[in-house]
Amino acid sequence: MTKNFIKHLLFTCISLLSISSYGQNLIPNPSFEDYHEATRGHAHLDNLKEWYNTNQNKPKTLYGTPDHMFINENQPLNGIKDNFSPRTGQSVLGVITYMQRVVNYREYASIKLNKVLRKGEKYQFTAYISSGNKVAYGGIATNGLGFAFTNEKLKQNIYEPLLSASPQYQLEDIFYATGWTKVTFSFVAEEAIKYLTIGNFRDDLQTDLKYINYDIDPQCYIYVDDLSLVHIPSDTPPEEEKVQEPEVVVEKHEIVVDEEPEKVIEEQPKVPETLVYEDRPVENQSSIYITTYSITIQIWDDKTIDGDIVSIFWNGEHVVEYYELTAKKKKFKVTYEPGKENRLILYAHNLGKIPPNTMAVGIKAGKKKRELKIKSDLGKCGAIQFKR
């Protein structure tokens, strides 16, 4: 009885330790409250402990400079409290995601995680973002703010967008909120991950804008607070050992039949099934704002050519029917129609060799050019929503 009690106690302790480790926040200084100096309210990222400017070059010319924004009642910077209220504590991170007077100006903040994320493991990230009380720095709202988890340390040379990075999440729609908005998502680490970088990983052509109010120096400035990254344990039970069953040997007997002339059956051409995409739920996976009515679309297979067969719908009508995607781009045009859904919908006829059915989409509407992708399977259709 004593041995069983000890075993039970040890099992309980190990379980509690495991649960506590799963809830551990893997981001140091997640609310930006650990800093070097109580500034008047506005300091560069060097003032924060653990965090650093992705641009370590610090050239004498203009370069990306994310901010530590701080409310100090003893030395208040004029108007700072009118611009934002931290979600918790007194500090936040501030980054510029777009600047009108400098083409492709970006700011990025980076940090090394407490632990290396393990390849194949699932993690959940949460952050809170805000445009501020009066959009203090610029009067413009954009999409594009992203969170990139990487194995290598990202580097910015001057103020250029980090287009080579692939954030696990980024804002597809234009964001504007004076209060705090929760952003949360989960992902599976595709490699050992050591760093987190925050900023807009799109160039100006891929970034949608909305002017909120007048400012002498139009730009988009976003505040970030209260970050969290936790490991999500796998709830898949370990596989039970399979008991190897004795091999069944079937004795073969030769069967002799009278030979008949071989029948030749002509193969009938395959006829595509009647498509009604409404039979499958449609998921908006991206959105884009345009200013023109005429839209040029190009489609091709994303990455590996694996035999994906698709049909494309626009406003309920076929624009491409039963087409096998290749590396060659297929081009066609659609027209934005006010009052209609204006969605580019991918209907998957198969999953290819590498599920799901994934299609790259090039979009040109006036001067705007974007490359997006849509994923569909046999249960649902992916779509890109066009807005004007």
Residue pairs with C-beta under 8 A, 6 or more apart in sequence:
18 233
21 231
22 230
22 231
22 232
22 233
23 230
24 114
24 230
24 231
25 114
25 227
25 228
25 229
25 230
26 113
26 114
26 115
26 117
26 123
26 229
26 230
26 231
27 111
27 113
27 114
27 196
27 227
27 228
27 229
28 49
28 50
28 111
28 112
28 113
28 114
29 48
29 49
29 50
29 51
29 111
30 226
30 227
30 228
31 88
31 89
31 91
31 225
31 226
31 227
32 48
32 51
32 68
32 89
32 91
32 92
32 93
32 225
33 89
33 90
33 91
34 48
34 49
34 50
35 43
35 47
35 48
35 49
35 68
35 70
35 91
36 46
36 47
36 48
36 49
37 43
37 47
38 70
38 72
38 74
38 75
39 47
39 68
39 70
39 72
39 75
40 72
40 75
40 76
40 77
40 80
41 69
41 70
41 71
41 72
41 75
41 76
41 77
41 80
42 67
42 68
42 69
42 70
42 77
42 80
43 67
43 68
43 70
44 53
44 65
44 66
44 67
44 68
45 51
45 52
45 53
45 65
45 66
45 67
45 68
45 93
45 109
46 52
46 53
47 68
47 70
48 68
48 91
48 93
50 111
50 112
51 68
51 93
51 109
51 110
51 111
52 109
52 110
52 111
53 64
53 65
53 66
53 108
53 109
53 110
54 64
54 66
54 108
54 109
54 110
54 154
54 155
54 156
54 162
54 197
54 199
55 63
55 64
55 65
55 108
55 155
55 156
55 157
55 158
55 159
56 155
57 63
57 156
57 157
57 158
59 158
61 158
62 102
62 105
62 158
62 159
63 156
63 158
63 159
64 96
64 105
64 106
64 107
64 108
64 156
64 158
64 159
65 107
66 93
66 94
66 95
66 96
66 107
66 108
66 109
66 199
67 93
67 94
67 95
68 91
68 93
68 94
69 80
69 84
69 91
69 92
69 93
69 94
69 223
70 90
70 91
71 80
71 81
71 86
71 90
71 91
72 90
79 136
82 133
82 134
82 136
83 132
83 133
83 134
83 136
83 137
84 92
84 130
84 132
84 133
84 136
84 223
85 133
86 92
86 225
87 128
87 130
87 180
87 225
87 226
88 225
88 226
91 225
92 223
92 224
92 225
93 109
93 198
93 223
93 224
93 225
94 137
94 221
94 222
94 223
94 224
95 107
95 108
95 109
95 145
95 198
95 199
95 200
95 221
95 222
95 224
96 105
96 106
96 107
96 137
96 138
96 219
96 220
96 221
97 106
97 107
97 142
97 144
97 145
97 199
97 200
97 207
97 220
97 221
97 222
98 105
98 140
98 142
98 144
98 200
98 204
98 207
98 209
98 219
98 220
99 105
99 138
99 217
99 218
99 219
99 220
100 138
100 140
100 217
100 218
100 219
101 217
101 218
101 219
102 159
103 204
104 159
104 160
104 161
104 203
104 204
105 159
105 219
106 156
106 159
106 160
106 161
106 162
106 199
106 200
107 159
107 199
108 154
108 156
108 162
108 197
108 198
108 199
109 197
109 198
109 199
109 224
110 153
110 154
110 195
110 196
110 197
110 198
111 195
111 196
112 153
112 194
112 195
113 193
113 194
113 195
113 196
113 229
116 192
116 193
116 194
117 123
117 149
117 189
117 192
117 193
117 194
117 231
118 189
118 192
119 189
119 190
119 191
119 192
120 188
120 189
121 188
121 189
121 231
121 232
121 234
122 186
122 187
122 188
122 189
122 231
122 232
122 234
123 186
123 187
123 188
123 189
123 229
123 230
123 231
123 232
124 184
124 185
124 186
124 228
124 229
124 230
124 232
125 147
125 149
125 168
125 169
125 184
125 185
125 186
125 187
125 227
125 228
125 229
126 182
126 183
126 184
126 226
126 227
126 228
126 229
127 147
127 182
127 183
127 184
127 224
127 225
127 226
127 227
127 228
128 180
128 181
128 182
128 183
128 224
128 225
128 226
129 145
129 175
129 177
129 180
129 181
129 183
129 222
129 223
129 224
129 225
130 177
130 178
130 179
130 180
130 181
130 222
130 223
130 225
131 141
131 175
131 176
131 177
131 178
131 212
131 221
131 222
131 223
132 178
132 221
132 223
133 178
134 178
135 141
135 176
135 212
135 213
135 215
135 221
136 221
137 215
137 219
137 221
138 215
138 217
138 218
138 219
138 220
138 221
139 211
139 212
139 213
139 214
139 215
139 218
139 219
140 209
140 210
140 211
140 212
140 215
140 218
140 219
140 220
141 174
141 175
141 176
141 209
141 210
141 212
141 220
142 174
142 175
142 200
142 207
142 208
142 209
142 210
142 220
143 170
143 171
143 172
143 173
143 174
143 175
143 202
143 207
143 208
144 170
144 171
144 200
144 201
144 202
144 206
144 207
144 208
145 170
145 171
145 175
145 198
145 199
145 200
145 222
146 167
146 169
146 170
146 171
146 198
146 199
146 200
146 201
146 202
147 167
147 168
147 169
147 170
147 183
147 196
147 197
147 198
148 154
148 162
148 165
148 166
148 167
148 168
148 196
148 197
148 198
148 201
149 168
149 187
149 189
149 193
149 195
149 196
150 165
150 193
150 194
150 195
150 197
151 191
151 192
151 193
151 194
151 195
152 194
152 195
153 194
153 195
154 162
154 165
154 195
154 197
156 162
161 200
161 201
161 202
161 203
162 197
162 199
162 201
163 201
163 202
163 203
165 197
165 201
166 201
167 201
168 185
168 187
169 183
169 185
169 187
170 200
170 201
170 202
171 183
172 286
172 287
173 287
174 208
174 209
174 210
174 289
175 181
175 222
176 210
176 212
180 225
186 232
196 229
198 224
200 207
205 367
205 368
205 369
205 370
206 369
206 370
206 371
208 288
208 289
209 220
209 289
210 289
211 218
272 311
272 321
272 322
272 349
273 349
275 311
275 318
275 321
275 347
277 311
277 313
277 345
277 347
277 381
280 347
280 379
280 380
280 381
281 379
281 380
281 381
282 343
282 345
282 380
282 381
282 382
282 383
283 380
283 381
283 382
283 383
284 343
284 383
284 384
284 385
285 374
285 375
285 382
285 383
285 384
286 372
286 373
286 374
286 384
286 385
287 384
287 385
287 386
287 387
288 363
288 365
288 368
288 370
288 372
288 384
288 385
288 386
288 387
289 387
289 388
290 336
290 365
290 366
290 368
290 386
290 387
290 388
291 365
291 366
291 368
291 388
292 336
292 365
292 366
293 335
293 336
293 388
294 333
294 335
294 336
294 365
295 333
295 334
295 335
295 336
295 363
295 364
295 365
295 386
296 331
296 332
296 333
296 363
296 364
296 365
297 319
297 331
297 332
297 333
297 334
297 344
297 361
297 362
297 363
298 329
298 330
298 331
298 361
298 362
299 310
299 312
299 320
299 325
299 329
299 330
299 359
299 360
299 361
299 362
300 325
300 326
300 327
300 328
300 329
300 330
300 359
300 360
300 362
301 308
301 325
301 326
301 327
301 358
301 359
301 360
302 358
302 359
302 360
302 373
303 358
304 353
304 354
305 325
305 326
305 327
306 352
306 353
306 354
307 324
307 350
307 352
307 353
308 324
308 325
308 348
308 350
308 351
308 352
308 357
308 358
308 359
309 322
309 323
309 324
309 325
309 348
309 349
309 350
309 352
309 357
310 320
310 323
310 324
310 325
310 346
310 347
310 348
310 349
310 357
310 359
310 376
311 318
311 320
311 321
311 322
311 323
311 347
311 349
312 318
312 319
312 320
312 321
312 323
312 344
312 345
312 346
312 347
313 319
313 343
313 344
313 345
313 347
314 334
314 342
314 343
314 344
314 345
315 334
315 337
315 340
315 341
315 342
315 343
316 340
316 341
319 332
319 334
320 330
320 332
322 349
323 330
325 359
329 362
334 344
336 342
336 386
336 388
338 388
342 385
342 386
342 387
342 388
343 383
343 384
343 385
343 386
344 361
344 374
344 383
344 384
344 386
345 381
345 382
345 383
346 357
346 359
346 374
346 375
346 376
346 381
346 382
346 383
347 376
347 381
348 356
348 357
348 376
348 377
348 378
348 381
349 357
350 357
350 378
351 357
351 377
351 378
352 358
355 377
356 375
356 376
356 377
357 375
357 376
357 377
358 373
358 374
358 375
359 373
359 374
359 375
359 376
360 371
360 372
360 373
361 371
361 372
361 373
361 374
361 384
362 369
362 370
362 371
363 369
363 370
363 371
363 372
363 384
372 384
374 382
374 383
374 384
375 382
376 382
